[in-house]
Amino acid sequence: MDSLNTGPALRQYRMVTLSYWGFTLTDGALRMLVVLYFHQLGYSPIAVAALFIFYEFFGMVTNLFGGWLAAHSGLTTTLHIGLSLQLMALGMLLVDPAWLSLIYVMAAQALSGIAKDLNKMSAKSSIKLLLPAAAQGKLYRWVALLTGSKNTLKGLGFFIGALLLSSVGFRGAILVLFLGLMLLCIASFLLLERDIGKAQYPVKFRQLFSKSPTINRLSAARFFLFGSRDLWFVVALPVYLQSELGWDYSAVGALMALWIIGYGGVQVIAPKLTQGRRQSSPCGKTALHWILALSLVPAIIACALHYRLADAASILIIGLAVYGILFAINSSLHSYLIVAYAQRNGVSLDLGFYYMANAAGRLSGTLLSGLLYQWQGLEACLFAASAFIALGCLLSLSLANYQARSQALKTTSPQIQP
């Protein structure tokens, strides 16, 4: 296979991408449906956020064990399991509204969290295997496209969820999502090859945890990067907009959706922003430069709010834009580096471990966001977010230094261009 531009590899990539896109639309729509519907029922923003705790926790567990499962049974199998679990989660929410207790919805969200991370791990691992080993520049572009389009579609899913809720109600909206995803699931079962991603040797259970220093450092940096985002974005920001600035919930949801769509768009063009005309692929030093640029942004927003340098809404919207651009570039770089660093044989193990750290960061950030906001407010969450990014900077510095030493000893992977 010389290229992804022609032949069976391209058809498989298109089907993997279509499956991932379809899942992402339902995932974004379902999240907005749950948020808006349960807010209408009188749940507080903190209680609504609690509905997603199992979503994040089981996503973290799934990433760890899902990589091992994919190495045994193939990435197509884990992709199909993810689609099937999302159908189950949607089916659970089709019951009489009287059944929709907090615990019941948390259980449905747990299935959705498992489904989401199985799909993400399967789709991104597949790119590694559908491209030739030497095509690192193309790998960066394809990873950026998949990652960015996913976030753009997730934001679009927010709009679809709100539109369906207002037009056909909660159960009608869930039914529409269920039927659409079922059609996509059938197409995926019929068209995808069955053996993509199977390891060529038996994978032992103890191999779940990565022994690669580069992947361990990158995973730890990812933990703090995504923890920093959710520390202020998931709970603190929407609650502040609603309770302190008096925004209605539809306005809050629209801002969040637009931010995610824009964030995804920046991820798609991240290779042009980080490489320019250079042909070399990003490395640990590239990641360090961009996370340093991000590190002070939340603290600057907090200071601007504290000293009232402008009205709070303007500060937050401008701050969100700057933060979103830099965060999207960092996220895209990290998504490329983990795919590039991962071993081709058993790639899902390395990606599963990495995205476990990603999910753990989101879970930690979500919990801290609620706790810090109730204790000290939005500014405390923003300062904590900057502290998390600072820890990510230290890990990125460690990663860059490790790669430099490895290159000097001529022990770096030949797949990574410094």
WOCORRA-V912994 format. One record per backbone hydrogen bond with DSSP energy under -1.0 kcal/mol. CO is the residue of the C=O (numbers start at 1). NH is the residue of the N-H. If there is no record, write none. Layout:
# WOCORRA-V912994
[[CO NH] [CO NH]]
This chain:
# WOCORRA-V912994
[[7 11] [8 12] [9 13] [10 14] [11 15] [12 16] [13 17] [14 18] [15 19] [16 20] [17 21] [18 22] [19 23] [20 24] [21 25] [22 26] [23 27] [24 28] [25 29] [26 30] [27 31] [28 32] [29 33] [30 34] [31 35] [32 36] [33 37] [34 38] [35 39] [36 40] [37 41] [38 43] [39 42] [44 48] [45 49] [46 50] [49 52] [50 53] [52 56] [53 57] [54 58] [56 60] [57 61] [58 62] [59 63] [60 64] [61 65] [62 66] [63 67] [65 69] [66 70] [67 71] [68 72] [69 73] [70 74] [71 199] [74 78] [75 79] [76 80] [77 81] [78 82] [79 83] [80 84] [81 85] [82 86] [83 87] [84 88] [85 89] [86 90] [87 91] [88 92] [91 94] [96 99] [97 100] [99 101] [101 105] [102 106] [103 107] [104 108] [105 109] [106 110] [107 111] [108 112] [109 113] [110 114] [111 115] [112 116] [113 117] [114 118] [115 119] [116 120] [117 121] [118 122] [119 123] [120 124] [121 125] [122 126] [123 127] [125 129] [126 130] [132 135] [134 136] [135 139] [136 140] [137 141] [138 142] [139 143] [140 144] [141 145] [142 146] [143 147] [144 148] [145 149] [146 150] [147 151] [148 152] [149 153] [150 154] [151 155] [152 156] [153 157] [154 158] [155 159] [156 160] [157 161] [158 162] [159 163] [160 164] [161 165] [162 166] [163 167] [164 168] [169 173] [170 174] [171 175] [172 176] [173 177] [174 178] [175 179] [176 180] [177 181] [178 182] [179 183] [180 184] [181 185] [182 186] [183 187] [184 188] [185 189] [186 190] [187 191] [188 192] [195 198] [196 75] [204 207] [205 208] [212 216] [213 217] [214 218] [215 219] [216 220] [217 221] [218 222] [219 223] [220 224] [221 225] [222 226] [223 227] [224 228] [225 229] [226 230] [227 231] [229 232] [229 233] [232 237] [235 239] [236 240] [237 241] [238 242] [239 243] [240 244] [240 245] [241 247] [248 252] [249 253] [250 254] [251 255] [252 256] [253 257] [254 258] [255 259] [256 260] [257 261] [258 262] [259 263] [260 264] [261 265] [262 266] [263 267] [264 268] [265 269] [269 273] [270 274] [271 275] [272 276] [275 278] [283 287] [284 288] [285 289] [286 290] [287 291] [288 292] [289 293] [290 294] [291 295] [294 297] [296 300] [297 301] [298 302] [299 303] [300 304] [301 305] [302 306] [303 307] [304 309] [311 315] [312 316] [313 317] [314 318] [315 319] [316 320] [317 321] [318 322] [319 323] [320 324] [321 325] [322 326] [323 327] [324 328] [325 329] [326 330] [327 331] [328 332] [329 333] [330 334] [331 335] [332 336] [333 337] [334 338] [335 339] [336 340] [337 341] [338 342] [344 347] [346 349] [347 351] [348 352] [349 353] [350 354] [351 355] [352 356] [353 357] [354 358] [355 359] [356 360] [357 361] [358 362] [359 363] [360 364] [361 365] [362 366] [363 367] [364 368] [365 369] [366 370] [367 371] [368 372] [369 373] [370 374] [371 375] [372 376] [372 377] [377 381] [378 382] [379 383] [380 384] [381 385] [382 386] [383 387] [384 388] [385 389] [386 390] [387 391] [388 392] [389 393] [390 394] [391 395] [392 396] [393 397] [394 398] [395 399] [396 400] [397 401] [398 402] [399 403] [400 404] [401 405] [402 406] [403 407] [404 408] [405 409] [406 411] [407 410] [413 416]]
